Amino acid sequence: MSDIESSTVGYTANLPLSWKPVSDVDKTEQVGRLHSNLALLRGLASIEAAALTEIEHERDALLSKALERLEAKVDIAINLLARLTLSQTELPKPMAVTLRAQSIEWIDATPPELNQEVTLTVYLSPKLPEPLILQARIIEVKHLDTAYRCIAELHERDEEFEEWMIRTVFRYHRRELQARHQP
């Protein structure tokens, strides 16, 4: 196990993922992709936030009820939009993925080559069917029985992006642990 994959918390799930070799077009779209990735990570945090059961310094129960009703309506609108988007989008096939703040690991029948620069497209949540698009370098390809274990080091070195990746991975990891420990 390499240092990059053993040193941080990870989130493991079956997620739609695809990869392709990096092209010159991918490199020129880097700023737009960073903005989209940040918006996605922020949006997922907002959508997936647990409903507030108690608001600190709550002054008005009516305001709280009004906010709950508004949140329920927004949730319905988001769910409908997500279903509409999913019905018109062909997602990559789900595969075993472990996401970390600085790396991603997956099992694939057709792996990229070691040290290859790739663009990874991964869908983190069916609640928001927008992909996280990541530039990475393949640092390990290991043959298993019927497939390959691939590990890629992420290239994004933007401080804000790294912070949101850490938050996202930690949130999913925490939920994964909670689900395992529930009867």
ZAZABA-201791 format. One record per residue (C-alpha): residue in one letter; x, y, z. Coordinates in steps of 0.001 Angstrom, whole numbers, plus 500000, padded with zeros to 6 digits. Layout:
('A'; (X; Y; Z)) ...
END
This chain:
('M'; (500000; 500000; 500000)) ('S'; (501500; 503337; 498986)) ('D'; (501890; 506303; 501360)) ('I'; (499260; 508348; 499558)) ('E'; (496532; 505761; 500052)) ('S'; (497323; 504749; 503626)) ('S'; (497825; 508219; 505078)) ('T'; (494313; 509624; 504794)) ('V'; (490672; 508836; 505440)) ('G'; (488849; 507325; 502487)) ('Y'; (485310; 506767; 501325)) ('T'; (484580; 503453; 499608)) ('A'; (481471; 502820; 497503)) ('N'; (480253; 501605; 494130)) ('L'; (480248; 504812; 492104)) ('P'; (479861; 505558; 488403)) ('L'; (483419; 506244; 487210)) ('S'; (485147; 506559; 483873)) ('W'; (488611; 507615; 482803)) ('K'; (490280; 508811; 479625)) ('P'; (493804; 509930; 478738)) ('V'; (494467; 513625; 479278)) ('S'; (494353; 515728; 476131)) ('D'; (495441; 519310; 475437)) ('V'; (491757; 520344; 475572)) ('D'; (491537; 518990; 479127)) ('K'; (494487; 521156; 480165)) ('T'; (492953; 524361; 478790)) ('E'; (489650; 523693; 480579)) ('Q'; (491329; 523402; 483987)) ('V'; (490048; 526700; 485469)) ('G'; (486443; 526016; 484460)) ('R'; (486680; 522470; 485757)) ('L'; (488019; 523671; 489117)) ('H'; (485090; 526092; 489440)) ('S'; (482588; 523325; 488555)) ('N'; (484185; 520881; 490986)) ('L'; (484075; 523429; 493820)) ('A'; (480436; 524242; 493086)) ('L'; (479613; 520515; 493094)) ('L'; (481358; 519839; 496414)) ('R'; (479721; 522873; 498050)) ('G'; (476324; 521916; 496629)) ('L'; (476577; 518333; 497846)) ('A'; (477471; 519541; 501330)) ('S'; (474440; 521797; 501320)) ('I'; (472016; 519221; 499915)) ('E'; (473236; 516422; 502143)) ('A'; (473355; 518489; 505327)) ('A'; (471334; 516877; 508061)) ('A'; (468099; 518695; 508771)) ('L'; (468580; 521089; 511617)) ('T'; (466566; 519901; 514584)) ('E'; (467505; 522744; 516832)) ('I'; (468626; 526227; 515844)) ('E'; (470938; 527875; 518350)) ('H'; (469502; 531104; 519718)) ('E'; (466144; 530354; 518095)) ('R'; (463917; 533371; 518549)) ('D'; (460805; 532399; 516733)) ('A'; (459205; 528978; 516324)) ('L'; (457180; 530303; 513367)) ('L'; (460353; 531215; 511495)) ('S'; (461709; 527736; 512148)) ('K'; (458528; 526122; 510779)) ('A'; (458608; 528382; 507714)) ('L'; (462231; 527416; 507023)) ('E'; (461378; 523710; 507371)) ('R'; (458536; 524068; 504833)) ('L'; (460792; 525983; 502437)) ('E'; (463534; 523366; 502777)) ('A'; (461030; 520570; 502052)) ('K'; (459900; 522347; 498873)) ('V'; (463487; 522903; 497726)) ('D'; (464271; 519224; 498422)) ('I'; (461347; 518159; 496230)) ('A'; (462500; 520464; 493415)) ('I'; (466075; 519158; 493640)) ('N'; (464896; 515527; 493603)) ('L'; (462714; 516142; 490546)) ('L'; (465544; 517919; 488745)) ('A'; (467968; 515110; 489614)) ('R'; (465567; 512460; 488271)) ('L'; (465031; 514442; 485071)) ('T'; (468773; 514869; 484606)) ('L'; (469459; 511186; 485299)) ('S'; (466846; 510123; 482751)) ('Q'; (468736; 512077; 480067)) ('T'; (472282; 511206; 481146)) ('E'; (474169; 508001; 480464)) ('L'; (476281; 507411; 483536)) ('P'; (479434; 505288; 483468)) ('K'; (479071; 501876; 485040)) ('P'; (479465; 501809; 488827)) ('M'; (482661; 500256; 490131)) ('A'; (484370; 499818; 493467)) ('V'; (485917; 503227; 494217)) ('T'; (487832; 504583; 497201)) ('L'; (488024; 508352; 497206)) ('R'; (490567; 510233; 499294)) ('A'; (491393; 513926; 499404)) ('Q'; (494522; 513449; 497277)) ('S'; (493926; 510164; 495483)) ('I'; (491324; 507857; 494026)) ('E'; (491424; 504079; 493753)) ('W'; (489184; 501830; 491688)) ('I'; (488859; 498312; 490312)) ('D'; (488653; 498149; 486518)) ('A'; (488807; 495420; 483877)) ('T'; (490599; 497774; 481444)) ('P'; (493143; 499842; 483361)) ('P'; (495144; 502870; 482294)) ('E'; (498914; 502545; 482094)) ('L'; (501240; 503261; 484990)) ('N'; (502256; 506968; 485081)) ('Q'; (499585; 507848; 482529)) ('E'; (497905; 511245; 482923)) ('V'; (494125; 510776; 482983)) ('T'; (490881; 512660; 483374)) ('L'; (488577; 510896; 485831)) ('T'; (484828; 511427; 485875)) ('V'; (483118; 510244; 489046)) ('Y'; (479529; 510722; 490185)) ('L'; (479462; 511030; 493970)) ('S'; (475744; 511252; 494619)) ('P'; (472475; 510401; 492885)) ('K'; (471036; 513466; 494647)) ('L'; (473072; 515681; 492340)) ('P'; (473928; 513848; 489101)) ('E'; (476834; 516132; 488256)) ('P'; (480296; 514577; 487897)) ('L'; (483453; 515495; 489714)) ('I'; (486063; 515767; 486935)) ('L'; (489602; 515230; 488152)) ('Q'; (493031; 515366; 486549)) ('A'; (495324; 512670; 487913)) ('R'; (498391; 510527; 487310)) ('I'; (498255; 506743; 487648)) ('I'; (500666; 505735; 490410)) ('E'; (499758; 502049; 490715)) ('V'; (498179; 499348; 488579)) ('K'; (497987; 495939; 490232)) ('H'; (496596; 492811; 488587)) ('L'; (493946; 491024; 490641)) ('D'; (492129; 487815; 489681)) ('T'; (489817; 489204; 487015)) ('A'; (490524; 492952; 487029)) ('Y'; (493046; 495611; 488016)) ('R'; (493355; 497820; 491070)) ('C'; (494215; 501331; 489897)) ('I'; (495386; 504209; 492067)) ('A'; (495661; 507752; 490770)) ('E'; (497155; 510785; 492498)) ('L'; (495021; 513883; 492021)) ('H'; (496676; 516931; 490447)) ('E'; (494459; 519640; 491927)) ('R'; (496623; 521695; 494251)) ('D'; (494123; 524487; 494835)) ('E'; (493822; 525084; 498587)) ('E'; (490054; 525638; 498526)) ('F'; (489486; 522509; 496418)) ('E'; (491625; 520398; 498753)) ('E'; (489689; 521692; 501765)) ('W'; (486330; 520810; 500165)) ('M'; (487623; 517371; 499113)) ('I'; (488729; 516679; 502691)) ('R'; (485323; 517756; 504012)) ('T'; (483461; 515674; 501439)) ('V'; (485521; 512524; 501940)) ('F'; (485321; 512850; 505718)) ('R'; (481530; 513372; 505611)) ('Y'; (481004; 510290; 503417)) ('H'; (483485; 508245; 505453)) ('R'; (481673; 509168; 508694)) ('R'; (478306; 508166; 507196)) ('E'; (479815; 504913; 505940)) ('L'; (481024; 504092; 509471)) ('Q'; (477659; 505027; 510989)) ('A'; (475852; 502742; 508533)) ('R'; (478125; 499816; 509465)) ('H'; (477444; 500252; 513180)) ('Q'; (473667; 500556; 512971)) ('P'; (471689; 497423; 513926)) 
END
